[in-house]
């Protein structure tokens, strides 16, 4: 974490900050460790497009205005910063793609090796597996006809199976186990721990949070052991190179620039990165999309009309790879979900050198950083209009898009999410199957409660399902 020098702080115009700031502890009393980005969104709506939150002697500058974000996204002057939240993940995933420092050579090496795994040709190879897992989800929900299902939990089951089967030819038996797989339960507990501790001073973590800290260290040992076993099993199977998945590629393909392969430790880090980031994010998108679809029957009707026209008379449609991209209304639902509910609600940027933004008002020294708060940027009325809080897939119709400089659900620049197309494909495919298979009944008394465990997802949101007959 970069420490701000007095010269920079003194030369910068005073920034707005939350009320009730106190000497020594700063804004600690107005910090919400359970829902920090939602708290920051509310602060941004009050304080404006740039403000400062200070926890004791640790300052964090939050930016949500489109003009400022456009400057901060300029790769000539800014780069990715591994923020405090993601530094907390480093004991788990170390120099994986998501948590590696820019200076660590394994990031570029892994990116070079893995980028071809997310081309169109590679996606075609994953499609049948995604379809099969979607079939498992449909059968799982069909067996719960008339019951209330926990949407976020079941979307986690689906996306975890997709990434584990497509990436590593491994299953967590998500749709057959009565209880959550211990690895999954451990991973989710770790994410909750990281999220709740990211904004707390170390002294609190070392005293009040000591027991949870010890548990977290045991959890890290366990998830490392499970992934090491996945790698060892593949290497001893005699089938390396025969799966065509991410693990095969990491074990066999050298970096075209250096000629070096990834070692087993970095392969472990990459697997953990994909398991955490690759399933949590897509699951959140699906859960929020279903939340909006269930509350807006006219949106569900439009999507089902598109599906009926694409697959006329098919009770159980066979969705081919090329069909997915042609579901334009379903795609608009996903885009609008990512706008209103960006699952990764922010990203960190670091100044490459001394730089000034905002028409000379805000100087930053090399190494200083900001949080770009997409959760608020995607709701900025100056960009999206007075109806920015409304869920409206048609705002993505051709010709209707607004200034999208602040629309960054997958991050920005060289370090943006490598699996963007993978995520879009699995989410759209799953939504198409679910919309075709079921009518959804939601609880009108449910009040949206957004859980933060690094990513966002609706907590306690349930649907009652009935199979569709037409």
C-alpha positions as CSV (number, residue, x, y, z in Angstrom):
1,X,0.0,0.0,0.0
2,X,1.4,3.4,-1.0
3,X,1.8,5.9,1.8
4,X,0.8,9.4,0.9
5,X,3.5,12.0,1.4
6,X,2.6,15.2,3.2
7,X,3.6,17.3,0.1
8,X,1.0,15.6,-2.1
9,X,-1.7,15.8,0.6
10,X,-1.0,19.4,1.3
11,X,-0.9,20.5,-2.4
12,X,-4.1,18.7,-3.3
13,X,-7.4,20.6,-2.9
14,X,-9.2,19.4,0.3
15,X,-11.5,16.5,-0.6
16,X,-15.0,15.9,0.7
17,X,-15.2,13.3,3.4
18,X,-17.9,11.6,5.5
19,X,-19.3,13.5,8.5
20,X,-18.2,12.8,12.0
21,X,-14.5,12.6,11.2
22,X,-12.5,12.5,14.5
23,X,-8.9,13.0,15.4
24,X,-6.7,9.9,15.4
25,X,-9.4,7.5,14.2
26,X,-10.6,9.5,11.3
27,X,-13.7,8.1,9.7
28,X,-13.6,4.8,11.5
29,X,-17.0,5.3,13.2
30,X,-18.8,5.7,9.9
31,X,-17.1,2.6,8.3
32,X,-19.3,-0.4,7.6
33,X,-16.9,-3.5,7.4
34,X,-19.8,-5.8,6.3
35,X,-21.0,-3.7,3.4
36,X,-18.1,-1.3,2.6
37,X,-18.8,-0.6,-1.1
38,X,-22.5,0.0,-0.5
39,X,-21.5,2.5,2.2
40,X,-19.1,4.1,-0.3
41,X,-21.9,4.3,-2.9
42,X,-24.1,6.2,-0.4
43,X,-21.1,8.5,0.5
44,X,-20.4,9.2,-3.2
45,X,-24.1,10.1,-3.8
46,X,-23.7,12.7,-1.0
47,X,-20.1,13.8,-1.4
48,X,-19.7,13.8,-5.1
49,X,-17.5,12.2,-7.8
50,X,-14.3,12.2,-5.7
51,X,-14.0,12.0,-1.9
52,X,-11.6,10.7,0.8
53,X,-12.2,8.1,3.5
54,X,-9.6,8.0,6.2
55,X,-9.2,5.1,8.7
56,X,-6.7,6.3,11.3
57,X,-3.7,7.3,9.2
58,X,-4.7,5.3,6.1
59,X,-6.4,7.4,3.4
60,X,-8.5,6.0,0.6
61,X,-9.7,8.2,-2.3
62,X,-12.9,7.0,-4.0
63,X,-13.7,8.1,-7.6
64,X,-17.1,7.6,-9.3
65,X,-17.4,10.5,-11.8
66,X,-17.1,9.6,-15.5
67,X,-14.6,12.4,-16.4
68,X,-12.2,11.5,-13.6
69,X,-12.5,7.8,-14.4
70,X,-11.7,8.4,-18.0
71,X,-8.4,10.0,-16.9
72,X,-7.7,7.3,-14.4
73,X,-8.3,4.6,-17.0
74,X,-5.6,6.1,-19.2
75,X,-2.9,3.3,-19.3
76,X,-0.2,5.9,-20.1
77,X,-0.6,7.4,-16.7
78,X,-2.3,4.8,-14.5
79,X,-2.1,1.0,-14.0
80,X,-3.7,-1.6,-11.9
81,X,-3.2,-1.4,-8.2
82,X,-3.5,-4.5,-6.0
83,X,-5.7,-2.8,-3.4
84,X,-5.9,-3.6,0.3
85,X,-8.8,-6.0,-0.3
86,X,-6.9,-8.0,-2.8
87,X,-3.7,-8.0,-0.8
88,X,-5.8,-9.9,1.7
89,X,-6.4,-12.5,-0.9
90,X,-2.7,-12.9,-1.7
91,X,-2.1,-15.5,1.0
92,X,-4.6,-17.6,-0.8
93,X,-3.9,-17.0,-4.5
94,X,-0.5,-15.2,-4.3
95,X,0.7,-14.3,-7.8
96,X,-2.4,-15.5,-9.6
97,X,-3.7,-13.4,-12.5
98,X,-6.1,-11.4,-10.3
99,X,-3.8,-10.7,-7.4
100,X,-0.3,-10.5,-8.9
101,X,1.6,-7.3,-8.7
102,X,2.4,-5.6,-12.0
103,X,6.1,-6.3,-11.4
104,X,5.7,-10.1,-10.9
105,X,6.8,-12.0,-14.0
106,X,4.3,-14.8,-13.5
107,X,1.4,-12.5,-14.4
108,X,2.7,-11.8,-17.9
109,X,3.7,-15.4,-18.3
110,X,0.4,-16.8,-17.2
111,X,-1.5,-14.3,-19.3
112,X,0.4,-15.2,-22.4
113,X,-0.2,-18.9,-21.8
114,X,-3.9,-18.7,-20.8
115,X,-5.2,-16.0,-23.1
116,X,-5.8,-18.5,-26.0
117,X,-8.1,-20.4,-23.6
118,X,-10.7,-17.7,-23.9
119,X,-10.8,-17.2,-27.7
120,X,-13.9,-18.1,-29.7
121,X,-12.3,-21.4,-30.7
122,X,-11.7,-22.3,-27.1
123,X,-15.2,-21.2,-26.1
124,X,-16.7,-23.6,-28.7
125,X,-14.9,-26.4,-26.9
126,X,-16.4,-25.4,-23.5
127,X,-20.0,-25.0,-24.8
128,X,-21.1,-28.7,-24.5
129,X,-19.8,-28.8,-20.9
130,X,-21.7,-25.6,-20.0
131,X,-24.8,-27.1,-21.6
132,X,-24.5,-30.3,-19.6
133,X,-24.1,-28.4,-16.3
134,X,-27.1,-26.2,-17.2
135,X,-29.0,-29.5,-17.7
136,X,-28.0,-30.5,-14.2
137,X,-29.2,-27.2,-12.8
138,X,-32.6,-27.6,-14.7
139,X,-33.0,-31.1,-13.3
140,X,-32.0,-29.9,-9.8
141,X,-34.6,-27.2,-9.9
142,X,-37.3,-29.4,-11.5
143,X,-36.9,-31.8,-8.5
144,X,-37.8,-28.8,-6.3
145,X,-41.0,-27.9,-8.0
146,X,-43.2,-25.8,-5.8
147,X,-40.5,-25.2,-3.3
148,X,-38.6,-22.0,-2.6
149,X,-35.0,-22.2,-3.8
150,X,-32.1,-20.0,-2.7
151,X,-31.1,-18.4,-6.0
152,X,-27.6,-17.1,-5.1
153,X,-26.7,-20.5,-3.5
154,X,-27.8,-22.5,-6.5
155,X,-26.2,-20.1,-9.0
156,X,-22.9,-20.7,-7.1
157,X,-23.5,-24.4,-7.6
158,X,-23.9,-23.9,-11.3
159,X,-20.9,-21.6,-11.9
160,X,-18.6,-23.6,-9.7
161,X,-19.3,-26.8,-11.7
162,X,-18.9,-24.9,-15.0
163,X,-15.4,-23.5,-14.1
164,X,-14.2,-26.7,-12.4
165,X,-15.3,-29.0,-15.3
166,X,-14.3,-26.7,-18.1
167,X,-11.1,-25.6,-16.5
168,X,-9.8,-28.7,-14.6
169,X,-12.1,-31.6,-15.5
170,X,-13.1,-31.8,-11.8
171,X,-16.4,-31.9,-10.1
172,X,-17.5,-30.8,-6.7
173,X,-20.7,-32.8,-7.1
174,X,-22.7,-29.6,-6.5
175,X,-26.0,-31.0,-7.6
176,X,-25.8,-34.4,-5.8
177,X,-24.3,-33.6,-2.4
178,X,-26.8,-33.0,0.4
179,X,-24.3,-30.5,2.0
180,X,-22.0,-28.0,0.4
181,X,-18.6,-29.4,-0.5
182,X,-16.1,-28.6,2.3
183,X,-13.8,-26.8,-0.2
184,X,-16.7,-24.5,-1.2
185,X,-17.7,-23.8,2.4
186,X,-14.1,-23.1,3.3
187,X,-13.6,-20.8,0.3
188,X,-16.8,-18.8,1.0
189,X,-15.9,-18.4,4.7
190,X,-12.5,-17.1,3.6
191,X,-14.1,-14.5,1.3
192,X,-16.4,-13.3,4.0
193,X,-13.4,-13.0,6.4
194,X,-11.4,-11.0,3.8
195,X,-14.2,-8.7,3.0
196,X,-15.1,-7.9,6.6
197,X,-11.4,-7.3,7.7
198,X,-10.2,-5.3,4.7
199,X,-11.1,-1.9,6.2
200,X,-10.3,-2.6,9.8
201,X,-7.1,-1.4,11.5
202,X,-4.6,-4.2,12.2
203,X,-4.9,-3.8,15.9
204,X,-8.6,-4.8,15.8
205,X,-7.9,-7.8,13.6
206,X,-5.1,-8.9,16.0
207,X,-7.3,-8.6,19.1
208,X,-11.0,-8.9,18.6
209,X,-10.6,-10.9,15.4
210,X,-7.8,-13.2,16.5
211,X,-9.9,-16.4,16.5
212,X,-11.3,-15.7,13.0
213,X,-7.7,-15.0,11.9
214,X,-6.5,-18.4,13.1
215,X,-9.4,-20.1,11.3
216,X,-8.6,-18.2,8.1
217,X,-5.0,-19.5,8.2
218,X,-6.3,-23.1,8.6
219,X,-8.7,-22.5,5.7
220,X,-5.8,-21.4,3.5
221,X,-3.8,-24.5,4.2
222,X,-6.9,-26.7,3.4
223,X,-7.7,-25.1,0.0
224,X,-4.1,-25.2,-1.0
225,X,-4.1,-28.9,-0.2
226,X,-7.2,-29.6,-2.3
227,X,-5.9,-27.8,-5.3
228,X,-2.4,-29.4,-5.0
229,X,-4.2,-32.8,-5.1
230,X,-6.1,-31.8,-8.3
231,X,-2.7,-31.0,-10.0
232,X,-1.0,-34.1,-8.7
233,X,-3.9,-36.4,-9.8
234,X,-3.7,-35.0,-13.3
235,X,0.0,-35.3,-13.5
236,X,0.0,-38.9,-12.3
237,X,-3.0,-39.9,-14.5
238,X,-1.1,-40.4,-17.7
239,X,-3.7,-38.1,-19.5
240,X,-1.9,-34.8,-19.4
241,X,-2.5,-33.1,-22.7
242,X,-5.6,-35.1,-23.5
243,X,-8.2,-32.9,-21.7
244,X,-7.8,-29.7,-23.7
245,X,-8.7,-27.6,-20.6
246,X,-7.0,-24.8,-18.6
247,X,-5.1,-27.3,-16.4
248,X,-3.7,-29.1,-19.4
249,X,-2.6,-25.8,-21.0
250,X,-0.9,-24.7,-17.8
251,X,1.0,-28.0,-17.5
252,X,2.1,-28.3,-21.1
253,X,2.3,-25.0,-22.9
254,X,5.3,-22.7,-22.5
255,X,5.1,-18.9,-22.6
256,X,5.7,-17.9,-26.2
257,X,7.9,-15.0,-25.1
258,X,10.1,-16.7,-22.6
259,X,9.8,-20.4,-23.4
260,X,9.1,-21.1,-19.7
261,X,6.2,-23.1,-18.3
262,X,4.3,-22.3,-15.2
263,X,5.5,-24.2,-12.1
264,X,3.1,-26.2,-9.9
265,X,2.9,-23.4,-7.3
266,X,1.8,-20.8,-9.8
267,X,-0.6,-23.3,-11.4
268,X,-2.2,-23.7,-7.9
269,X,-2.5,-20.0,-7.7
270,X,-4.1,-19.7,-11.1
271,X,-6.6,-22.5,-10.3
272,X,-7.6,-20.8,-7.1
273,X,-8.0,-17.5,-8.9
274,X,-10.3,-19.1,-11.5
275,X,-12.3,-21.0,-8.8
276,X,-12.8,-17.9,-6.7
277,X,-13.2,-15.1,-9.4
278,X,-14.6,-17.4,-12.1
279,X,-17.5,-18.7,-10.1
280,X,-18.3,-15.9,-7.6
281,X,-18.7,-13.3,-10.3
282,X,-20.8,-15.2,-12.8
283,X,-23.0,-16.5,-10.0
284,X,-23.7,-13.0,-8.8
285,X,-24.7,-11.8,-12.3
286,X,-27.1,-14.7,-12.6
287,X,-28.6,-14.1,-9.2
288,X,-29.2,-10.4,-9.8
289,X,-30.5,-11.0,-13.3
290,X,-33.1,-13.5,-12.0
291,X,-34.0,-11.0,-9.2
292,X,-34.8,-8.4,-11.8
293,X,-36.5,-10.8,-14.2
294,X,-38.7,-12.1,-11.5
295,X,-39.8,-8.6,-10.4
296,X,-40.4,-7.4,-14.0
297,X,-42.7,-9.9,-15.8
298,X,-42.6,-7.8,-18.9
299,X,-38.9,-8.3,-19.2
300,X,-39.3,-12.1,-18.7
301,X,-42.0,-12.1,-21.4
302,X,-39.8,-10.3,-23.9
303,X,-36.9,-12.8,-23.2
304,X,-39.2,-15.8,-23.6
305,X,-40.6,-14.4,-26.8
306,X,-37.1,-14.2,-28.2
307,X,-36.4,-17.8,-27.1
308,X,-39.7,-19.0,-28.6
309,X,-38.8,-17.4,-32.0
310,X,-35.3,-18.8,-31.9
311,X,-36.4,-22.3,-30.8
312,X,-40.0,-22.7,-32.0
313,X,-41.9,-25.7,-30.7
314,X,-39.0,-27.0,-28.6
315,X,-39.8,-28.1,-25.1
316,X,-36.2,-28.7,-24.3
317,X,-34.3,-26.6,-26.8
318,X,-30.9,-27.6,-28.0
319,X,-28.9,-24.4,-27.8
320,X,-25.9,-24.4,-30.1
321,X,-22.8,-22.3,-29.6
322,X,-23.8,-19.8,-32.3
323,X,-27.3,-19.4,-30.9
324,X,-26.1,-17.8,-27.7
325,X,-24.7,-14.6,-29.4
326,X,-28.0,-14.2,-31.3
327,X,-30.0,-13.9,-28.2
328,X,-29.8,-10.1,-28.3
329,X,-32.5,-9.4,-25.6
330,X,-30.9,-11.8,-23.2
331,X,-27.6,-10.1,-23.8
332,X,-29.2,-6.7,-23.0
333,X,-30.5,-8.2,-19.7
334,X,-27.0,-9.3,-18.8
335,X,-25.5,-5.9,-19.8
336,X,-28.1,-4.1,-17.7
337,X,-27.5,-6.4,-14.8
338,X,-23.8,-5.6,-14.9
339,X,-24.5,-1.9,-15.1
340,X,-26.9,-1.7,-12.1
341,X,-25.2,-4.5,-10.1
342,X,-21.5,-4.7,-11.1
343,X,-20.5,-7.9,-9.3
344,X,-17.0,-6.6,-8.8
345,X,-18.1,-3.2,-7.5
346,X,-14.9,-1.4,-7.9
347,X,-11.2,-1.6,-9.0
348,X,-8.0,0.1,-7.9
349,X,-5.7,2.2,-10.1
350,X,-2.2,3.4,-9.3
351,X,-0.4,6.4,-10.8
352,X,2.6,5.3,-12.9
353,X,4.3,8.6,-12.3
354,X,3.4,12.0,-10.9
355,X,0.1,13.0,-12.6
356,X,-2.7,15.5,-12.2
357,X,-6.3,14.9,-13.0
358,X,-9.5,16.9,-12.8
359,X,-8.3,20.0,-14.6
360,X,-5.3,20.4,-12.3
361,X,-7.2,20.0,-9.1
362,X,-6.0,16.6,-7.9
363,X,-2.3,15.8,-8.1
364,X,-1.0,12.3,-7.4
365,X,2.5,11.1,-6.9
366,X,3.8,7.9,-8.5
367,X,2.5,4.9,-6.6
368,X,-0.5,6.6,-5.1
369,X,-3.8,5.0,-5.8
370,X,-7.6,5.4,-5.9
371,X,-10.6,3.2,-5.8
372,X,-12.8,3.5,-8.9
373,X,-16.3,2.7,-7.5
374,X,-18.2,1.2,-10.4
375,X,-21.2,0.5,-8.2
376,X,-21.8,4.3,-8.2
377,X,-20.3,5.1,-11.6
378,X,-22.8,2.8,-13.2
379,X,-25.7,4.8,-11.6
380,X,-24.4,8.3,-12.3
381,X,-27.4,10.3,-13.6
382,X,-25.1,12.6,-15.5
383,X,-24.1,9.5,-17.6
384,X,-27.2,7.3,-17.6
385,X,-30.0,9.8,-17.2
386,X,-32.6,10.4,-14.5
387,X,-33.8,6.8,-14.7
388,X,-30.3,5.5,-13.8
389,X,-31.7,3.5,-10.9
390,X,-34.2,1.7,-13.1
391,X,-33.5,-1.7,-14.6
392,X,-34.0,-1.2,-18.3
393,X,-32.4,-3.7,-20.8
394,X,-33.6,-1.5,-23.7
395,X,-31.1,1.2,-22.7
396,X,-28.6,-1.1,-24.5
397,X,-30.5,-1.0,-27.8
398,X,-28.2,0.2,-30.7
399,X,-28.2,4.0,-30.8
400,X,-29.4,4.4,-27.2
401,X,-26.1,3.8,-25.4
402,X,-24.9,6.7,-23.4
403,X,-21.3,7.8,-22.6
404,X,-19.9,4.4,-21.5
405,X,-16.5,5.6,-20.2
406,X,-17.5,4.7,-16.7
407,X,-19.1,1.3,-17.7
408,X,-16.4,-1.1,-16.6
409,X,-17.9,-4.2,-15.0
410,X,-14.8,-6.3,-15.9
411,X,-12.2,-3.7,-14.9
412,X,-10.0,-1.8,-17.4
413,X,-6.7,-1.9,-19.3
414,X,-4.2,-4.7,-19.5
415,X,-5.3,-6.2,-16.2
416,X,-9.0,-6.4,-17.1
417,X,-10.8,-9.7,-16.6
418,X,-9.3,-12.4,-18.9
419,X,-12.5,-14.5,-18.7
420,X,-15.0,-11.9,-19.9
421,X,-16.3,-13.9,-22.9
422,X,-16.4,-17.1,-20.8
423,X,-18.6,-15.3,-18.3
424,X,-20.9,-13.8,-20.8
425,X,-21.4,-17.2,-22.6
426,X,-22.2,-19.2,-19.4
427,X,-24.5,-16.5,-18.0
428,X,-26.5,-16.1,-21.2
429,X,-26.7,-19.8,-21.8
430,X,-27.9,-20.4,-18.2
431,X,-30.5,-17.6,-18.4
432,X,-31.8,-19.0,-21.7
433,X,-32.3,-22.4,-20.3
434,X,-33.9,-21.2,-17.0
435,X,-36.3,-18.8,-18.7
436,X,-37.4,-21.5,-21.1
437,X,-37.8,-24.1,-18.5
438,X,-39.5,-22.3,-15.6
439,X,-41.9,-19.7,-14.5
440,X,-40.7,-17.8,-11.5
441,X,-42.6,-16.7,-8.4
442,X,-40.9,-14.2,-6.1
443,X,-41.8,-13.2,-2.6
444,X,-43.2,-9.6,-3.0
445,X,-42.2,-9.0,0.6
446,X,-38.6,-9.7,0.0
447,X,-36.4,-6.6,0.5
448,X,-33.1,-6.7,-1.4
449,X,-30.2,-7.4,0.9
450,X,-26.9,-7.3,-0.8
451,X,-24.1,-9.5,0.7
452,X,-20.5,-8.5,0.1
453,X,-17.8,-11.1,0.1
454,X,-15.5,-9.2,-2.3
455,X,-18.2,-9.6,-4.9
456,X,-21.9,-8.7,-4.6
457,X,-24.9,-11.0,-4.5
458,X,-28.5,-10.8,-3.3
459,X,-28.8,-12.5,0.1
460,X,-31.9,-14.5,1.0
461,X,-33.5,-14.0,-2.4
462,X,-35.7,-17.0,-3.2
463,X,-37.9,-18.1,-6.1
464,X,-40.7,-20.7,-6.3
465,X,-40.5,-22.6,-9.5
466,X,-43.1,-24.1,-11.8
467,X,-42.2,-25.9,-15.1
468,X,-43.4,-24.0,-18.2
469,X,-45.6,-25.9,-20.6
470,X,-45.3,-23.4,-23.5
